[in-house]
Amino acid sequence: MSLTPSCREVAAAASHDELATMSWWRRLAVRWHLLRCDECRGYVEQLRAIGFTVREMYRGENTAADIDRMVQDILREARDPAQGHPGRAPSDTPAAE
């Protein structure tokens, strides 16, 4: 990853859950990027929502209707650009700023 991370580098780090293990200065560079980039910020928010939903699904207390509702919530947020979710797949993330 370069000194100023690109969208592709931020998306890869987020999708591989590397953000927590980065050095403090790399985390700072990624956070700076996320402050300026709506698309990357939306992608990271989607990953967090998916992670939360998967953890909720495996708690064992959910019915099929609960799981369907959680999935629909994620899909609705991914389609709503007003919420800052671009609805892009990681391969659609721009290579550079």
N, CA, C and O atoms as a GROMACS GRO file, in nm:
protein
  388
    1MET      N    1   0.086  -0.117   0.000
    1MET     CA    2   0.000   0.000   0.000
    1MET      C    3   0.091   0.124   0.000
    1MET      O    4   0.187   0.130   0.076
    2SER      N    5   0.059   0.219  -0.084
    2SER     CA    6   0.139   0.340  -0.094
    2SER      C    7   0.113   0.431   0.026
    2SER      O    8   0.029   0.401   0.111
    3LEU      N    9   0.187   0.544   0.033
    3LEU     CA   10   0.170   0.638   0.143
    3LEU      C   11   0.027   0.689   0.150
    3LEU      O   12  -0.030   0.699   0.259
    4THR      N   13  -0.031   0.723   0.036
    4THR     CA   14  -0.172   0.762   0.030
    4THR      C   15  -0.246   0.648  -0.039
    4THR      O   16  -0.231   0.629  -0.160
    5PRO      N   17  -0.326   0.572   0.034
    5PRO     CA   18  -0.389   0.453  -0.024
    5PRO      C   19  -0.492   0.489  -0.131
    5PRO      O   20  -0.563   0.589  -0.120
    6SER      N   21  -0.498   0.407  -0.233
    6SER     CA   22  -0.598   0.423  -0.339
    6SER      C   23  -0.728   0.357  -0.295
    6SER      O   24  -0.732   0.286  -0.194
    7CYS      N   25  -0.833   0.381  -0.371
    7CYS     CA   26  -0.962   0.317  -0.342
    7CYS      C   27  -0.949   0.166  -0.344
    7CYS      O   28  -1.005   0.097  -0.258
    8ARG      N   29  -0.876   0.114  -0.439
    8ARG     CA   30  -0.858  -0.032  -0.450
    8ARG      C   31  -0.786  -0.087  -0.327
    8ARG      O   32  -0.824  -0.192  -0.275
    9GLU      N   33  -0.684  -0.018  -0.280
    9GLU     CA   34  -0.611  -0.063  -0.162
    9GLU      C   35  -0.697  -0.058  -0.037
    9GLU      O   36  -0.692  -0.149   0.046
   10VAL      N   37  -0.777   0.048  -0.022
   10VAL     CA   38  -0.866   0.060   0.093
   10VAL      C   39  -0.971  -0.051   0.089
   10VAL      O   40  -0.999  -0.114   0.191
   11ALA      N   41  -1.029  -0.075  -0.028
   11ALA     CA   42  -1.131  -0.180  -0.041
   11ALA      C   43  -1.072  -0.318  -0.010
   11ALA      O   44  -1.136  -0.398   0.058
   12ALA      N   45  -0.952  -0.344  -0.058
   12ALA     CA   46  -0.888  -0.474  -0.032
   12ALA      C   47  -0.859  -0.491   0.116
   12ALA      O   48  -0.883  -0.598   0.173
   13ALA      N   49  -0.807  -0.387   0.180
   13ALA     CA   50  -0.777  -0.395   0.323
   13ALA      C   51  -0.904  -0.416   0.404
   13ALA      O   52  -0.906  -0.494   0.499
   14ALA      N   53  -1.011  -0.347   0.367
   14ALA     CA   54  -1.137  -0.360   0.440
   14ALA      C   55  -1.197  -0.498   0.420
   14ALA      O   56  -1.247  -0.559   0.515
   15SER      N   57  -1.194  -0.548   0.298
   15SER     CA   58  -1.257  -0.677   0.271
   15SER      C   59  -1.178  -0.793   0.331
   15SER      O   60  -1.234  -0.899   0.356
   16HIS      N   61  -1.049  -0.775   0.353
   16HIS     CA   62  -0.968  -0.879   0.416
   16HIS      C   63  -0.953  -0.856   0.566
   16HIS      O   64  -0.875  -0.925   0.632
   17ASP      N   65  -1.028  -0.761   0.618
   17ASP     CA   66  -1.029  -0.730   0.762
   17ASP      C   67  -0.889  -0.698   0.815
   17ASP      O   68  -0.851  -0.742   0.924
   18GLU      N   69  -0.813  -0.622   0.736
   18GLU     CA   70  -0.677  -0.586   0.774
   18GLU      C   71  -0.670  -0.454   0.849
   18GLU      O   72  -0.565  -0.418   0.902
   19LEU      N   73  -0.780  -0.381   0.856
   19LEU     CA   74  -0.777  -0.248   0.916
   19LEU      C   75  -0.734  -0.251   1.062
   19LEU      O   76  -0.661  -0.162   1.107
   20ALA      N   77  -0.778  -0.351   1.137
   20ALA     CA   78  -0.746  -0.359   1.279
   20ALA      C   79  -0.600  -0.395   1.305
   20ALA      O   80  -0.547  -0.364   1.412
   21THR      N   81  -0.535  -0.458   1.210
   21THR     CA   82  -0.397  -0.503   1.231
   21THR      C   83  -0.294  -0.411   1.167
   21THR      O   84  -0.174  -0.437   1.178
   22MET      N   85  -0.338  -0.304   1.101
   22MET     CA   86  -0.244  -0.210   1.038
   22MET      C   87  -0.173  -0.128   1.145
   22MET      O   88  -0.220  -0.113   1.257
   23SER      N   89  -0.058  -0.076   1.106
   23SER     CA   90   0.012   0.017   1.196
   23SER      C   91  -0.074   0.142   1.213
   23SER      O   92  -0.163   0.168   1.132
   24TRP      N   93  -0.048   0.218   1.317
   24TRP     CA   94  -0.132   0.335   1.346
   24TRP      C   95  -0.126   0.436   1.233
   24TRP      O   96  -0.226   0.502   1.204
   25TRP      N   97  -0.010   0.451   1.169
   25TRP     CA   98   0.000   0.551   1.063
   25TRP      C   99  -0.074   0.506   0.937
   25TRP      O  100  -0.126   0.590   0.864
   26ARG      N  101  -0.078   0.374   0.911
   26ARG     CA  102  -0.155   0.324   0.794
   26ARG      C  103  -0.305   0.340   0.821
   26ARG      O  104  -0.381   0.378   0.732
   27ARG      N  105  -0.348   0.311   0.945
   27ARG     CA  106  -0.488   0.331   0.981
   27ARG      C  107  -0.526   0.477   0.965
   27ARG      O  108  -0.635   0.509   0.917
   28LEU      N  109  -0.436   0.565   1.004
   28LEU     CA  110  -0.462   0.708   0.990
   28LEU      C  111  -0.477   0.746   0.843
   28LEU      O  112  -0.566   0.823   0.807
   29ALA      N  113  -0.391   0.692   0.757
   29ALA     CA  114  -0.400   0.720   0.613
   29ALA      C  115  -0.531   0.666   0.556
   29ALA      O  116  -0.594   0.732   0.473
   30VAL      N  117  -0.572   0.547   0.599
   30VAL     CA  118  -0.699   0.490   0.551
   30VAL      C  119  -0.816   0.573   0.601
   30VAL      O  120  -0.910   0.599   0.526
   31ARG      N  121  -0.812   0.613   0.727
   31ARG     CA  122  -0.921   0.697   0.780
   31ARG      C  123  -0.930   0.830   0.706
   31ARG      O  124  -1.040   0.878   0.678
   32TRP      N  125  -0.815   0.888   0.673
   32TRP     CA  126  -0.814   1.012   0.595
   32TRP      C  127  -0.880   0.988   0.459
   32TRP      O  128  -0.960   1.070   0.412
   33HIS      N  129  -0.846   0.878   0.396
   33HIS     CA  130  -0.906   0.842   0.267
   33HIS      C  131  -1.058   0.828   0.282
   33HIS      O  132  -1.134   0.878   0.200
   34LEU      N  133  -1.100   0.759   0.388
   34LEU     CA  134  -1.244   0.737   0.409
   34LEU      C  135  -1.318   0.867   0.436
   34LEU      O  136  -1.435   0.879   0.399
   35LEU      N  137  -1.254   0.963   0.498
   35LEU     CA  138  -1.317   1.093   0.519
   35LEU      C  139  -1.346   1.164   0.387
   35LEU      O  140  -1.443   1.238   0.375
   36ARG      N  141  -1.260   1.141   0.288
   36ARG     CA  142  -1.273   1.211   0.161
   36ARG      C  143  -1.347   1.131   0.054
   36ARG      O  144  -1.392   1.190  -0.044
   37CYS      N  145  -1.361   1.002   0.071
   37CYS     CA  146  -1.415   0.917  -0.036
   37CYS      C  147  -1.548   0.855   0.006
   37CYS      O  148  -1.551   0.762   0.086
   38ASP      N  149  -1.658   0.906  -0.049
   38ASP     CA  150  -1.791   0.854  -0.017
   38ASP      C  151  -1.807   0.708  -0.058
   38ASP      O  152  -1.869   0.630   0.014
   39GLU      N  153  -1.751   0.671  -0.172
   39GLU     CA  154  -1.768   0.534  -0.221
   39GLU      C  155  -1.698   0.432  -0.131
   39GLU      O  156  -1.756   0.328  -0.100
   40CYS      N  157  -1.577   0.461  -0.091
   40CYS     CA  158  -1.506   0.369  -0.002
   40CYS      C  159  -1.573   0.364   0.135
   40CYS      O  160  -1.585   0.257   0.195
   41ARG      N  161  -1.615   0.479   0.184
   41ARG     CA  162  -1.684   0.483   0.313
   41ARG      C  163  -1.811   0.399   0.306
   41ARG      O  164  -1.841   0.325   0.400
   42GLY      N  165  -1.886   0.410   0.197
   42GLY     CA  166  -2.006   0.329   0.180
   42GLY      C  167  -1.975   0.181   0.174
   42GLY      O  168  -2.049   0.099   0.230
   43TYR      N  169  -1.867   0.146   0.106
   43TYR     CA  170  -1.827   0.005   0.095
   43TYR      C  171  -1.792  -0.052   0.232
   43TYR      O  172  -1.833  -0.163   0.266
   44VAL      N  173  -1.716   0.024   0.312
   44VAL     CA  174  -1.679  -0.021   0.446
   44VAL      C  175  -1.804  -0.035   0.532
   44VAL      O  176  -1.815  -0.130   0.610
   45GLU      N  177  -1.898   0.058   0.520
   45GLU     CA  178  -2.023   0.048   0.595
   45GLU      C  179  -2.102  -0.076   0.555
   45GLU      O  180  -2.162  -0.142   0.640
   46GLN      N  181  -2.102  -0.109   0.427
   46GLN     CA  182  -2.170  -0.231   0.381
   46GLN      C  183  -2.104  -0.355   0.442
   46GLN      O  184  -2.173  -0.445   0.488
   47LEU      N  185  -1.972  -0.359   0.442
   47LEU     CA  186  -1.902  -0.474   0.501
   47LEU      C  187  -1.936  -0.489   0.649
   47LEU      O  188  -1.958  -0.600   0.697
   48ARG      N  189  -1.942  -0.377   0.720
   48ARG     CA  190  -1.978  -0.383   0.862
   48ARG      C  191  -2.121  -0.433   0.879
   48ARG      O  192  -2.147  -0.514   0.968
   49ALA      N  193  -2.213  -0.387   0.795
   49ALA     CA  194  -2.352  -0.431   0.804
   49ALA      C  195  -2.363  -0.581   0.775
   49ALA      O  196  -2.438  -0.652   0.841
   50ILE      N  197  -2.288  -0.627   0.677
   50ILE     CA  198  -2.290  -0.770   0.643
   50ILE      C  199  -2.233  -0.851   0.759
   50ILE      O  200  -2.290  -0.954   0.797
   51GLY      N  201  -2.122  -0.806   0.816
   51GLY     CA  202  -2.062  -0.876   0.930
   51GLY      C  203  -2.158  -0.882   1.048
   51GLY      O  204  -2.171  -0.987   1.111
   52PHE      N  205  -2.223  -0.772   1.078
   52PHE     CA  206  -2.322  -0.769   1.186
   52PHE      C  207  -2.434  -0.868   1.158
   52PHE      O  208  -2.474  -0.944   1.247
   53THR      N  209  -2.484  -0.868   1.036
   53THR     CA  210  -2.594  -0.958   1.000
   53THR      C  211  -2.553  -1.104   1.011
   53THR      O  212  -2.630  -1.187   1.061
   54VAL      N  213  -2.435  -1.136   0.965
   54VAL     CA  214  -2.388  -1.275   0.973
   54VAL      C  215  -2.375  -1.318   1.119
   54VAL      O  216  -2.414  -1.429   1.155
   55ARG      N  217  -2.320  -1.230   1.203
   55ARG     CA  218  -2.310  -1.264   1.346
   55ARG      C  219  -2.448  -1.285   1.407
   55ARG      O  220  -2.468  -1.378   1.485
   56GLU      N  221  -2.542  -1.200   1.371
   56GLU     CA  222  -2.679  -1.214   1.421
   56GLU      C  223  -2.742  -1.344   1.373
   56GLU      O  224  -2.814  -1.410   1.447
   57MET      N  225  -2.715  -1.381   1.248
   57MET     CA  226  -2.773  -1.504   1.192
   57MET      C  227  -2.725  -1.627   1.268
   57MET      O  228  -2.801  -1.722   1.287
   58TYR      N  229  -2.600  -1.625   1.311
   58TYR     CA  230  -2.544  -1.743   1.374
   58TYR      C  231  -2.564  -1.747   1.525
   58TYR      O  232  -2.511  -1.835   1.593
   59ARG      N  233  -2.638  -1.653   1.578
   59ARG     CA  234  -2.669  -1.658   1.720
   59ARG      C  235  -2.766  -1.772   1.750
   59ARG      O  236  -2.773  -1.819   1.864
   60GLY      N  237  -2.840  -1.817   1.651
   60GLY     CA  238  -2.930  -1.929   1.668
   60GLY      C  239  -3.068  -1.893   1.714
   60GLY      O  240  -3.152  -1.982   1.728
   61GLU      N  241  -3.096  -1.766   1.738
   61GLU     CA  242  -3.227  -1.727   1.788
   61GLU      C  243  -3.316  -1.670   1.678
   61GLU      O  244  -3.430  -1.631   1.706
   62ASN      N  245  -3.269  -1.666   1.559
   62ASN     CA  246  -3.341  -1.600   1.451
   62ASN      C  247  -3.427  -1.697   1.371
   62ASN      O  248  -3.389  -1.812   1.346
   63THR      N  249  -3.543  -1.648   1.333
   63THR     CA  250  -3.630  -1.725   1.245
   63THR      C  251  -3.593  -1.692   1.101
   63THR      O  252  -3.515  -1.599   1.077
   64ALA      N  253  -3.648  -1.765   1.007
   64ALA     CA  254  -3.624  -1.737   0.866
   64ALA      C  255  -3.670  -1.595   0.831
   64ALA      O  256  -3.607  -1.528   0.750
   65ALA      N  257  -3.780  -1.551   0.892
   65ALA     CA  258  -3.830  -1.415   0.866
   65ALA      C  259  -3.731  -1.310   0.917
   65ALA      O  260  -3.713  -1.207   0.853
   66ASP      N  261  -3.668  -1.336   1.031
   66ASP     CA  262  -3.567  -1.243   1.084
   66ASP      C  263  -3.449  -1.232   0.987
   66ASP      O  264  -3.400  -1.122   0.960
   67ILE      N  265  -3.404  -1.344   0.938
   67ILE     CA  266  -3.291  -1.345   0.845
   67ILE      C  267  -3.328  -1.273   0.716
   67ILE      O  268  -3.249  -1.194   0.664
   68ASP      N  269  -3.447  -1.299   0.663
   68ASP     CA  270  -3.493  -1.230   0.543
   68ASP      C  271  -3.498  -1.079   0.566
   68ASP      O  272  -3.460  -1.002   0.477
   69ARG      N  273  -3.544  -1.036   0.682
   69ARG     CA  274  -3.551  -0.893   0.714
   69ARG      C  275  -3.411  -0.833   0.717
   69ARG      O  276  -3.390  -0.723   0.664
   70MET      N  277  -3.315  -0.902   0.778
   70MET     CA  278  -3.178  -0.851   0.784
   70MET      C  279  -3.118  -0.838   0.644
   70MET      O  280  -3.053  -0.738   0.612
   71VAL      N  281  -3.141  -0.938   0.561
   71VAL     CA  282  -3.090  -0.933   0.424
   71VAL      C  283  -3.153  -0.818   0.348
   71VAL      O  284  -3.084  -0.745   0.276
   72GLN      N  285  -3.282  -0.799   0.362
   72GLN     CA  286  -3.351  -0.688   0.295
   72GLN      C  287  -3.299  -0.553   0.344
   72GLN      O  288  -3.287  -0.460   0.265
   73ASP      N  289  -3.269  -0.541   0.472
   73ASP     CA  290  -3.213  -0.417   0.525
   73ASP      C  291  -3.080  -0.385   0.458
   73ASP      O  292  -3.055  -0.270   0.420
   74ILE      N  293  -2.995  -0.485   0.444
   74ILE     CA  294  -2.866  -0.464   0.378
   74ILE      C  295  -2.886  -0.424   0.233
   74ILE      O  296  -2.824  -0.330   0.186
   75LEU      N  297  -2.973  -0.494   0.164
   75LEU     CA  298  -2.997  -0.463   0.023
   75LEU      C  299  -3.056  -0.324   0.006
   75LEU      O  300  -3.019  -0.252  -0.087
   76ARG      N  301  -3.146  -0.286   0.093
   76ARG     CA  302  -3.207  -0.153   0.085
   76ARG      C  303  -3.101  -0.045   0.106
   76ARG      O  304  -3.099   0.054   0.033
   77GLU      N  305  -3.014  -0.063   0.204
   77GLU     CA  306  -2.907   0.034   0.228
   77GLU      C  307  -2.810   0.041   0.111
   77GLU      O  308  -2.761   0.148   0.078
   78ALA      N  309  -2.783  -0.074   0.048
   78ALA     CA  310  -2.690  -0.076  -0.064
   78ALA      C  311  -2.746  -0.003  -0.185
   78ALA      O  312  -2.670   0.050  -0.266
   79ARG      N  313  -2.877   0.000  -0.200
   79ARG     CA  314  -2.939   0.067  -0.315
   79ARG      C  315  -2.969   0.214  -0.290
   79ARG      O  316  -3.000   0.286  -0.384
   80ASP      N  317  -2.959   0.260  -0.166
   80ASP     CA  318  -3.000   0.396  -0.133
   80ASP      C  319  -2.878   0.488  -0.130
   80ASP      O  320  -2.809   0.496  -0.029
   81PRO      N  321  -2.852   0.560  -0.240
   81PRO     CA  322  -2.733   0.645  -0.244
   81PRO      C  323  -2.739   0.759  -0.142
   81PRO      O  324  -2.634   0.812  -0.105
   82ALA      N  325  -2.855   0.797  -0.097
   82ALA     CA  326  -2.866   0.903   0.003
   82ALA      C  327  -2.804   0.859   0.135
   82ALA      O  328  -2.765   0.944   0.216
   83GLN      N  329  -2.794   0.730   0.159
   83GLN     CA  330  -2.734   0.677   0.280
   83GLN      C  331  -2.582   0.664   0.268
   83GLN      O  332  -2.516   0.621   0.363
   84GLY      N  333  -2.526   0.700   0.152
   84GLY     CA  334  -2.382   0.690   0.134
   84GLY      C  335  -2.336   0.552   0.093
   84GLY      O  336  -2.217   0.522   0.101
   85HIS      N  337  -2.428   0.468   0.049
   85HIS     CA  338  -2.393   0.334   0.005
   85HIS      C  339  -2.402   0.329  -0.147
   85HIS      O  340  -2.511   0.334  -0.202
   86PRO      N  341  -2.288   0.319  -0.216
   86PRO     CA  342  -2.291   0.321  -0.361
   86PRO      C  343  -2.344   0.192  -0.422
   86PRO      O  344  -2.379   0.192  -0.540
   87GLY      N  345  -2.351   0.083  -0.348
   87GLY     CA  346  -2.402  -0.042  -0.404
   87GLY      C  347  -2.309  -0.104  -0.505
   87GLY      O  348  -2.354  -0.177  -0.595
   88ARG      N  349  -2.181  -0.077  -0.492
   88ARG     CA  350  -2.084  -0.132  -0.587
   88ARG      C  351  -2.017  -0.255  -0.529
   88ARG      O  352  -1.999  -0.267  -0.408
   89ALA      N  353  -1.981  -0.344  -0.616
   89ALA     CA  354  -1.901  -0.459  -0.576
   89ALA      C  355  -1.756  -0.415  -0.565
   89ALA      O  356  -1.718  -0.314  -0.624
   90PRO      N  357  -1.672  -0.488  -0.490
   90PRO     CA  358  -1.533  -0.447  -0.476
   90PRO      C  359  -1.461  -0.432  -0.608
   90PRO      O  360  -1.371  -0.348  -0.619
   91SER      N  361  -1.495  -0.511  -0.709
   91SER     CA  362  -1.427  -0.500  -0.839
   91SER      C  363  -1.466  -0.373  -0.913
   91SER      O  364  -1.398  -0.335  -1.008
   92ASP      N  365  -1.575  -0.306  -0.872
   92ASP     CA  366  -1.617  -0.182  -0.934
   92ASP      C  367  -1.550  -0.061  -0.872
   92ASP      O  368  -1.566   0.051  -0.922
   93THR      N  369  -1.475  -0.082  -0.765
   93THR     CA  370  -1.411   0.029  -0.696
   93THR      C  371  -1.303   0.088  -0.786
   93THR      O  372  -1.223   0.013  -0.843
   94PRO      N  373  -1.299   0.220  -0.802
   94PRO     CA  374  -1.197   0.281  -0.889
   94PRO      C  375  -1.057   0.245  -0.845
   94PRO      O  376  -1.030   0.230  -0.726
   95ALA      N  377  -0.968   0.231  -0.941
   95ALA     CA  378  -0.831   0.191  -0.914
   95ALA      C  379  -0.752   0.301  -0.843
   95ALA      O  380  -0.666   0.272  -0.760
   96ALA      N  381  -0.780   0.423  -0.876
   96ALA     CA  382  -0.709   0.536  -0.815
   96ALA      C  383  -0.802   0.652  -0.803
   96ALA      O  384  -0.911   0.654  -0.862
   97GLU      N  385  -0.759   0.748  -0.727
   97GLU     CA  386  -0.842   0.867  -0.706
   97GLU      C  387  -0.826   0.964  -0.818
   97GLU      O  388  -0.889   1.070  -0.817
   0.00000   0.00000   0.00000
